[in-house]
Amino acid sequence: MLRPFKFLFIILFVAMMLPASCTQDQICLSNQSAVQVELVSFHTNRDTTLAGTTIFGLDRSSERIYDSISVSRLFLPLSFSSDTTAFVISSDNYLDTIWFRHQSEMEYISRECGFTFNFELDTIWFTNTFIDSVSIIYPLVNYGEDFQNVQIYIY
Amino acid sequence: MEKIFRMFKYISISFFLLISTAIAAQINMEEVPRDPQGFTLGINLAGPFNRIMDNDRTGISFLTRINVAENLFFRGEAGFENVSFNQDAYSYDSNGTFLKAGIELNSLSKREPGTHAHLLFGIAYGMAIQEQSASRFTIENSYWPDFVDRVGSHTVNTHWVELSGGPRVEVFQNLYLGWSIHLRVSVLRDNPEMLKPYYVPGFGNGDNRLNGGFSYTIEYLIPWKK
């Protein structure tokens, strides 16, 4: 008897249609183009906190990344349209400017998330009001990675 | 919701495999004359069904099976799929066609007189050509201006090998319904650097080298020899 076969076949034919085009959505990460900075005390060589800190992009003083808060770790977004991104850091009425020179490369992430820029830090230079020195620990700012890139030594 | 769908998919597959095995084992009938010799013209409903599930996709394909020897079929399929959507990350358009050709073996060797049912396992080679573009893509920046650009129209070729398995049964005279599960492995893709295809016609998710898929076929047999 093949009738049960036919019956089962037709039931399953319909049932199998339901899951046919299910796909797994991917979670897309945001804010993946920021340099991660750790603040270190020049005197103690340990992590430190900078009180009353305001940070904004050079020539973009009206849009602040940090506004009068205490910080020990910074996330500084790099620009897509320039090979140098500069920030003004102020703390208790002292001002410093820091420039990040970087190369960027556009990369396709996935069909859900589209494209991103990955960066490689070349050089950093800065003014010396309260910044003593800077070291690049890990020069790559890549999508999906979470590494500290730079240490800034504070007087 | 999607998890439930995926779970359901796996349960369905397991159930199908179980049923198929059981049926294959239980059918124990007298040997009867061969299947009618001929070729079928058919339609694969996977494309229209994908359209119902995902409005961004439009596609359909047509197939033929030719009974080249006892329990051995040639299976050929040709179709198209267009994809078009506009989402935050990018706007995308793709128009493409595909061809598949392969052989299938029927593993149901015994038959009931007057009834034609097959459990087919096959291997096929597939190739797709599609023209795709992203009329806009945006890379968001949390502080500095976003980057907006476009990817111009370009052609992508994809080749793959496909394993398939599933039953097919004659529901009315010369009219066959069938479904099958496919496992596809891409073996070649050119021009992949800038933008991978969202869907490759006939293959599926363009980000993957390995894809699963389903076919739901309705075929009409045109016999040339009884």
Interface residues (C-beta under 8 A of the other chain):
Chain A: M1 L2 F5 K6 L8 F9 I10 L12 F13 A15 M16 M17 L18 P19 A20 S21 C22 T23 Q24 D25 C28 S30 N31 S33 A34 G57 R60 E63 I65 P77 L78 S79 F80 S81 T85 M106 Y108 S110 R111 E112 C113 G114 F115 T116 F117
Chain B: E2 F5 R6 F8 K9 S12 F15 F16 I19 I23 I27 L45 A46 F49 N50 M53 D54 R57 D88 A89 Y90 E112 T115 A117 F137 T138 I139 E140 N141 S142 Y143 W144 P145 D146 F147 P167 V169 V171 L177 W179 E193 M194 L195 K196 Y198 N205 G206 D207 G213 F214 Y216
